[in-house]
Amino acid sequence: MRLDPDLRLSILEKVGIYAARLAISEPRVLLSTKEVLEMPKEITSGRRTTAYKYYGVSYLLHNLVFINVKKIPDEKALDNTISHELVHLRFPYLSHGKRFNKLVRQVLKGKAFSPYQKRK
């Protein structure tokens, strides 16, 4: 996909909608590898120079998400990637797998989650 102002706005709107469904604060969103490399190294360390390989990357400690628009082939993959990265932020303890993918699908279908609470 090609990043233009309309697509940027559309992505930011979707991030806001999905973040609200997941009951998390809206993360900062990076949409190009150039934006990732412009961030301070301590924020993007670990996946700084390899970010271009992925559709998206979550930087959990900094409430930051990178969506690699250039690599994403279509609108469906874009929606899935946004939801996927936000599920990482909401459920940081959860690894990829059946349960993770189910949560991604639920977000896309409109399910709202209650805010995260640590167990006592």
C-alpha positions in Angstrom: 0.0 0.0 0.0 1.1 3.6 -0.6 1.0 6.0 2.4 -0.9 9.2 1.6 -2.6 11.6 4.0 -6.0 9.9 3.6 -4.6 6.5 4.4 -2.7 7.9 7.4 -5.9 9.4 8.7 -7.8 6.2 8.1 -5.1 4.2 10.0 -5.2 6.6 13.0 -9.0 6.4 13.1 -8.9 2.6 13.2 -6.2 2.7 15.9 -8.4 4.9 18.0 -11.5 2.6 17.5 -9.6 -0.6 18.2 -7.8 0.9 21.2 -11.2 1.9 22.6 -12.5 -1.6 22.1 -9.5 -3.0 24.0 -9.8 -0.4 26.8 -6.2 0.8 26.3 -4.8 4.3 25.8 -4.3 5.1 22.1 -0.7 4.4 21.2 1.7 6.5 19.2 1.7 5.2 15.7 4.7 5.1 13.3 3.9 4.4 9.6 7.3 4.2 7.9 10.7 2.7 8.6 12.0 6.3 8.4 9.8 7.2 11.4 11.1 4.2 13.3 14.8 5.2 12.7 14.0 8.8 13.7 12.9 7.6 17.2 15.4 7.6 20.0 17.4 4.3 20.0 16.3 3.4 23.6 12.7 3.4 22.6 13.0 1.2 19.5 15.9 -1.0 20.6 15.5 -4.6 19.8 13.5 -4.2 16.7 15.0 -1.0 15.2 16.8 -2.2 12.1 14.7 -5.3 11.5 11.3 -3.6 11.7 11.1 -3.3 7.9 10.7 -7.1 7.7 7.4 -7.2 9.6 3.8 -5.9 8.9 3.9 -4.4 12.3 5.8 -4.1 15.6 4.7 -3.3 19.1 7.0 -1.5 21.5 5.3 -2.4 24.7 7.2 -0.3 27.2 6.6 2.9 25.3 3.0 2.5 24.1 4.2 2.7 20.5 3.2 0.7 17.4 4.8 0.5 14.0 2.6 -0.4 11.0 4.7 -1.1 7.9 2.3 0.3 5.3 4.6 -0.3 2.4 4.7 -4.1 3.1 0.9 -4.6 3.7 -0.8 -5.8 0.5 -4.5 -4.8 1.1 -7.1 -3.3 3.4 -7.9 -6.6 5.1 -4.3 -7.2 6.0 -4.0 -3.6 7.3 -7.0 -4.0 9.6 -5.6 -7.4 10.8 -2.2 -5.9 11.5 -3.6 -2.9 13.4 -5.7 -5.2 15.6 -2.8 -7.7 16.0 -0.4 -5.0 17.3 -3.0 -3.5 19.7 -3.8 -6.9 21.1 -0.1 -7.2 21.9 -0.4 -3.9 23.9 -3.5 -5.0 25.7 -2.4 -8.6 26.5 1.4 -8.3 26.8 1.6 -11.7 28.6 0.0 -13.6 25.7 2.1 -15.2 22.9 1.0 -15.9 19.4 -1.3 -18.8 19.0 -5.0 -19.8 18.8 -6.1 -17.7 21.8 -4.2 -14.7 20.5 -5.7 -15.0 17.0 -9.2 -15.4 18.5 -8.7 -12.1 20.3 -7.6 -10.3 17.1 -10.7 -11.6 15.3 -12.9 -10.5 18.2 -11.5 -7.0 18.0 -12.2 -6.9 14.3 -15.7 -8.0 14.9 -16.4 -5.2 17.4 -16.1 -6.9 20.8 -15.4 -4.5 23.6 -13.0 -5.6 26.5 -13.0 -4.3 30.0 -9.9 -2.5 31.2 -7.0 -4.6 32.3 -6.8 -5.3 36.0 -4.0 -7.1 37.8 -5.0 -10.1 39.8 -4.8 -9.7 43.6 
